[in-house]
Amino acid sequence: MTLEWLPRDNELKDHSLFQDQHWGTEAPSTIYEKRPLTDPEGKPVAGLHVAWITLNNPKQYNSYTTNMVKGVIAGFKAASLDRSVVAVVFTGTGDKAFCSGGNTVEYSQYYSKRPNEYGEYMDLFNGMVDSILDCKKPVICRVNGMRVAGGQEIGMACDLAISSDMAVFGQAGTRHGSAPVGGSTDFLPWFLTMEDAMWNCVSCELWSAYRMKEKGLITKITPVLKHKGEFLRNPSVVTDAYVKDGEIVYGEIKTGDEAKQARALIKECETDFSRLDEAVSGMVWHLTHLFPGCLQMSIDAVRAKKRSFWDQSKAANRHWLDTNMMGEAFLGFTAFATRKQTGQDTIDFIKYRQRIAEGALMNETVFEEVLGKPSK
């Protein structure tokens, strides 16, 4: 006996929440593309796609503006609800940065000293992180360059990461007027040891892709520099382990004359992302050959551990961040945004701490004392 006699509605329904109003191609923007799924020989597979969500603001190291945040949310919602999409690739334009975090010009010129406005912006930011963690497709972060500050946070919300070996990773908040409570304080302790997570959060040191791979933050790294037609490992990083100040160091970024020599060599190279893209395509192809329901259940079960801290903290952090826009965030973002005029990208921390020790009122007079002055 069959059930053909039962009435059925076979017209496919559209579950998408957004159209294309939040996407664009002119920077600054978020680009949303559906690219054909390809097999290992590069041949398209009929009817299946990979969604690419690209932060497109290369002149400002792919820092996200308010409109770009909306575009990311719309992109992940669209990919999540698209039956033909097997995976999402989250990346940035160019070869310098995946993302350097929030747009400090926008922060400085609009959001600073407008705590209510920044609180509403943080609702969007939290929605962006949620859209990644909620996406019903595996999410691969294609790290094409620096992944720092908020860029590190949205990158860690992704399920997997494949990185250029030229990328650097880290936070910037405590140096520039904020705290990495948009995800890093929640996610880093899952990826790293507690002390590595602590130092990475507060120090504002940049760690190489090699160091992050060794510590387990990312899945894979690939070379992207070509010198005389041959791929070259990042020359600015010491790729062998050695003892420094009684500590075993791996993936340390070179300094001094070694760094100068590395920069000179890099100028002679061209950037070629073919190996990075091959690695991303290979991972997508592997994921395609898994039961999609079982795959997503597994992903969501792992994500739940990251979400356990993120969901507990995001509301309270949102309110602290908007209040902070009246004080240290105003100072930090203003200093960074005016660095070309003043020649310095931070406040005078010693003078600021001295005023705190004196019990000074945090008013415009103190702010003017610790901010840099325009060069003549």
PEQUITA-V608514 format. One record per residue. N is the residue number from 1. RES is the residue in one small letter. PHI is phi in whole degrees, 0 to 359 (* if undefined). PSI is psi in degrees with one decimal (* if undefined). NEAR is the number of other C-alpha atoms within 10 Angstrom. Layout:
N|RES|PHI|PSI|NEAR + N|RES|PHI|PSI|NEAR
This chain:
1|m|*|134.3|3 + 2|t|253|169.6|5 + 3|l|251|25.4|6 + 4|e|297|-22.0|7 + 5|w|286|-16.0|6 + 6|l|289|134.3|6 + 7|p|292|136.5|7 + 8|r|225|144.1|7 + 9|d|258|109.4|6 + 10|n|259|7.8|6 + 11|e|280|123.8|6 + 12|l|295|137.8|6 + 13|k|265|149.5|7 + 14|d|263|113.0|8 + 15|h|263|3.6|11 + 16|s|292|146.0|13 + 17|l|264|-22.9|9 + 18|f|234|151.4|13 + 19|q|265|-145.7|10 + 20|d|257|17.4|12 + 21|q|291|-18.0|9 + 22|h|262|4.8|19 + 23|w|244|154.8|21 + 24|g|198|179.5|15 + 25|t|242|-18.7|13 + 26|e|276|126.9|10 + 27|a|291|146.4|16 + 28|p|279|135.7|19 + 29|s|198|170.3|24 + 30|t|251|129.1|30 + 31|i|260|132.3|24 + 32|y|241|124.3|24 + 33|e|226|143.6|17 + 34|k|253|109.5|16 + 35|r|259|145.3|13 + 36|p|299|137.9|18 + 37|l|296|133.1|23 + 38|t|241|148.5|18 + 39|d|278|177.1|13 + 40|p|300|-19.0|10 + 41|e|269|1.5|6 + 42|g|87|8.9|11 + 43|k|273|134.1|10 + 44|p|295|143.9|14 + 45|v|260|123.9|11 + 46|a|299|131.7|10 + 47|g|82|-1.6|10 + 48|l|238|145.6|17 + 49|h|222|163.3|22 + 50|v|242|127.2|21 + 51|a|275|128.0|26 + 52|w|250|121.7|23 + 53|i|248|116.7|25 + 54|t|239|125.5|26 + 55|l|283|118.0|30 + 56|n|243|80.5|26 + 57|n|210|58.0|25 + 58|p|297|-28.6|18 + 59|k|293|-21.6|13 + 60|q|241|37.5|19 + 61|y|52|39.7|24 + 62|n|56|30.7|32 + 63|s|294|143.0|27 + 64|y|266|130.2|28 + 65|t|274|173.6|22 + 66|t|303|-45.2|16 + 67|n|294|-34.1|14 + 68|m|293|-37.0|27 + 69|v|300|-43.3|24 + 70|k|300|-39.4|20 + 71|g|294|-37.5|27 + 72|v|295|-45.0|28 + 73|i|301|-47.9|24 + 74|a|299|-38.5|25 + 75|g|296|-46.3|30 + 76|f|290|-34.7|28 + 77|k|295|-42.7|21 + 78|a|297|-46.0|21 + 79|a|296|-40.2|26 + 80|s|298|-34.2|24 + 81|l|260|7.9|16 + 82|d|263|115.5|18 + 83|r|298|-28.1|12 + 84|s|276|-12.6|17 + 85|v|274|126.8|23 + 86|v|262|-21.8|22 + 87|a|197|163.0|25 + 88|v|241|136.0|28 + 89|v|248|123.3|22 + 90|f|250|122.1|25 + 91|t|209|-173.1|23 + 92|g|229|164.7|28 + 93|t|279|142.5|21 + 94|g|87|-167.7|17 + 95|d|241|10.6|19 + 96|k|259|-35.9|21 + 97|a|209|138.9|27 + 98|f|286|-55.1|34 + 99|c|191|136.7|33 + 100|s|256|12.9|25 + 101|g|101|-157.7|23 + 102|g|292|155.6|20 + 103|n|283|107.5|21 + 104|t|292|-26.9|24 + 105|v|295|-46.4|17 + 106|e|296|-41.3|15 + 107|y|301|-48.5|22 + 108|s|290|-46.1|21 + 109|q|276|-23.2|13 + 110|y|242|-53.3|12 + 111|y|280|-27.7|22 + 112|s|296|136.1|25 + 113|k|65|16.1|19 + 114|r|236|73.1|16 + 115|p|299|-36.8|18 + 116|n|296|-42.7|14 + 117|e|297|-41.9|15 + 118|y|291|-33.3|22 + 119|g|299|-41.3|20 + 120|e|292|-35.7|14 + 121|y|297|-42.1|18 + 122|m|295|-29.8|21 + 123|d|299|-39.3|15 + 124|l|292|-43.7|17 + 125|f|300|-47.2|23 + 126|n|300|-37.3|22 + 127|g|296|-31.9|17 + 128|m|293|-46.9|24 + 129|v|298|-43.0|24 + 130|d|299|-38.5|18 + 131|s|295|-30.5|19 + 132|i|287|-47.0|26 + 133|l|290|-22.7|24 + 134|d|270|-14.3|17 + 135|c|300|127.9|23 + 136|k|272|35.8|25 + 137|k|219|148.7|28 + 138|p|298|140.4|24 + 139|v|243|122.0|25 + 140|i|251|124.7|23 + 141|c|272|114.3|25 + 142|r|268|100.0|25 + 143|v|272|97.3|32 + 144|n|270|-1.5|26 + 145|g|182|-156.8|26 + 146|m|306|139.1|28 + 147|r|232|90.4|31 + 148|v|230|162.7|27 + 149|a|55|-129.7|29 + 150|g|298|-24.3|26 + 151|g|295|-37.5|27 + 152|q|295|-38.4|27 + 153|e|293|-48.6|25 + 154|i|290|-26.8|25 + 155|g|292|-39.2|28 + 156|m|286|-20.3|25 + 157|a|292|-22.0|27 + 158|c|291|164.5|21 + 159|d|278|-36.3|19 + 160|l|216|156.2|19 + 161|a|221|131.9|21 + 162|i|239|127.3|22 + 163|s|236|145.0|30 + 164|s|299|141.9|28 + 165|d|282|1.1|25 + 166|m|270|-8.6|26 + 167|a|288|153.4|24 + 168|v|234|155.5|26 + 169|f|228|145.5|23 + 170|g|163|-172.4|27 + 171|q|244|166.5|28 + 172|a|221|-6.2|23 + 173|g|301|-50.2|22 + 174|t|292|-16.9|17 + 175|r|270|-24.4|18 + 176|h|236|23.4|22 + 177|g|99|18.0|21 + 178|s|217|-170.6|21 + 179|a|226|145.9|21 + 180|p|281|54.7|21 + 181|v|262|20.2|22 + 182|g|265|19.2|24 + 183|g|141|-33.9|26 + 184|s|295|-41.8|27 + 185|t|293|-20.3|20 + 186|d|271|-42.0|25 + 187|f|270|-38.6|22 + 188|l|303|-39.8|21 + 189|p|296|-17.4|17 + 190|w|280|-30.0|15 + 191|f|272|-40.1|17 + 192|l|244|174.4|16 + 193|t|294|162.4|12 + 194|m|299|-39.7|12 + 195|e|287|-38.0|10 + 196|d|298|-42.3|13 + 197|a|298|-42.8|18 + 198|m|298|-50.0|15 + 199|w|293|-39.4|13 + 200|n|295|-36.3|22 + 201|c|293|-44.1|23 + 202|v|261|-22.2|17 + 203|s|279|-25.6|14 + 204|c|65|18.9|18 + 205|e|289|147.0|15 + 206|l|261|128.3|18 + 207|w|252|141.6|21 + 208|s|289|162.9|25 + 209|a|299|-35.8|31 + 210|y|296|-42.7|28 + 211|r|294|-40.7|22 + 212|m|291|-33.5|23 + 213|k|293|-41.9|18 + 214|e|296|-32.6|14 + 215|k|272|-5.4|14 + 216|g|91|13.2|13 + 217|l|283|-30.6|18 + 218|i|234|159.8|22 + 219|t|277|-41.6|15 + 220|k|205|149.6|20 + 221|i|234|151.2|21 + 222|t|224|148.1|23 + 223|p|288|148.8|19 + 224|v|230|-7.7|23 + 225|l|271|137.3|23 + 226|k|241|129.5|17 + 227|h|236|115.3|15 + 228|k|55|41.0|10 + 229|g|86|-4.1|9 + 230|e|244|140.9|9 + 231|f|294|141.3|17 + 232|l|231|131.8|16 + 233|r|294|152.8|17 + 234|n|308|112.1|23 + 235|p|284|-9.6|20 + 236|s|271|2.7|21 + 237|v|239|135.5|23 + 238|v|282|111.8|18 + 239|t|264|5.9|17 + 240|d|250|146.5|10 + 241|a|284|142.6|13 + 242|y|206|167.3|13 + 243|v|266|128.0|9 + 244|k|225|122.5|9 + 245|d|52|40.6|6 + 246|g|78|7.2|7 + 247|e|239|141.0|9 + 248|i|282|119.4|9 + 249|v|248|135.4|15 + 250|y|226|136.6|20 + 251|g|73|28.8|20 + 252|e|287|140.6|19 + 253|i|281|130.3|20 + 254|k|293|153.8|15 + 255|t|229|172.8|12 + 256|g|63|-140.7|7 + 257|d|297|-35.3|9 + 258|e|298|-38.8|15 + 259|a|293|-40.5|15 + 260|k|298|-43.9|13 + 261|q|297|-39.3|14 + 262|a|295|-43.5|16 + 263|r|297|-38.2|13 + 264|a|296|-41.3|12 + 265|l|293|-39.8|14 + 266|i|298|-36.2|18 + 267|k|297|-24.1|9 + 268|e|275|-4.7|11 + 269|c|259|161.5|17 + 270|e|249|154.8|14 + 271|t|264|129.5|15 + 272|d|226|111.4|15 + 273|f|270|13.7|17 + 274|s|298|-40.3|12 + 275|r|290|-37.8|15 + 276|l|298|-44.9|22 + 277|d|290|-33.4|17 + 278|e|297|-40.9|14 + 279|a|294|-40.8|18 + 280|v|296|-46.9|21 + 281|s|298|-39.1|19 + 282|g|296|-39.4|15 + 283|m|293|-42.9|15 + 284|v|299|-43.3|22 + 285|w|298|-40.3|17 + 286|h|297|-45.9|10 + 287|l|295|-30.1|16 + 288|t|295|-28.3|17 + 289|h|266|35.9|9 + 290|l|231|151.2|11 + 291|f|300|121.1|9 + 292|p|299|-38.5|15 + 293|g|293|-43.5|11 + 294|c|293|-37.6|9 + 295|l|297|-47.9|17 + 296|q|290|-34.4|16 + 297|m|298|-41.5|12 + 298|s|296|-43.0|11 + 299|i|296|-47.5|18 + 300|d|296|-33.4|19 + 301|a|293|-36.9|12 + 302|v|287|-42.8|12 + 303|r|303|-32.1|16 + 304|a|303|-30.4|13 + 305|k|291|-42.0|13 + 306|k|294|-40.5|21 + 307|r|293|-26.3|21 + 308|s|302|-38.7|12 + 309|f|275|-41.0|16 + 310|w|302|-48.1|23 + 311|d|292|-31.9|15 + 312|q|293|-33.7|11 + 313|s|255|-22.7|16 + 314|k|297|-36.9|20 + 315|a|292|-48.0|13 + 316|a|296|-39.6|11 + 317|n|296|-36.6|20 + 318|r|303|-43.9|21 + 319|h|287|-36.0|17 + 320|w|295|-42.7|16 + 321|l|296|-39.1|19 + 322|d|291|-38.0|22 + 323|t|296|-38.6|19 + 324|n|298|-20.8|20 + 325|m|295|-13.4|26 + 326|m|275|-12.2|16 + 327|g|226|-98.8|16 + 328|e|295|-33.3|19 + 329|a|293|-40.6|25 + 330|f|304|-47.1|22 + 331|l|295|-49.2|22 + 332|g|295|-46.9|25 + 333|f|290|-35.5|29 + 334|t|294|-43.6|24 + 335|a|300|-44.4|27 + 336|f|291|-41.8|23 + 337|a|290|-22.6|20 + 338|t|254|17.4|20 + 339|r|298|-29.2|16 + 340|k|289|-30.1|12 + 341|q|279|-33.5|14 + 342|t|258|-21.0|17 + 343|g|83|4.5|14 + 344|q|219|144.1|17 + 345|d|254|6.0|20 + 346|t|227|166.8|22 + 347|i|283|175.8|24 + 348|d|278|96.0|15 + 349|f|295|-36.8|12 + 350|i|297|-48.3|10 + 351|k|297|-38.4|14 + 352|y|297|-44.5|18 + 353|r|293|-34.7|12 + 354|q|297|-40.3|11 + 355|r|293|-37.3|16 + 356|i|297|-43.6|13 + 357|a|298|-28.6|9 + 358|e|278|-6.8|9 + 359|g|75|26.2|9 + 360|a|292|149.4|12 + 361|l|291|137.0|10 + 362|m|276|78.9|14 + 363|n|244|-173.4|9 + 364|e|298|-31.6|8 + 365|t|296|-47.3|10 + 366|v|295|-41.5|15 + 367|f|300|-42.8|17 + 368|e|294|-34.6|12 + 369|e|296|-37.8|14 + 370|v|265|-16.6|19 + 371|l|280|151.2|23 + 372|g|293|157.8|21 + 373|k|256|144.3|15 + 374|p|302|136.4|12 + 375|s|289|144.8|8 + 376|k|281|*|5
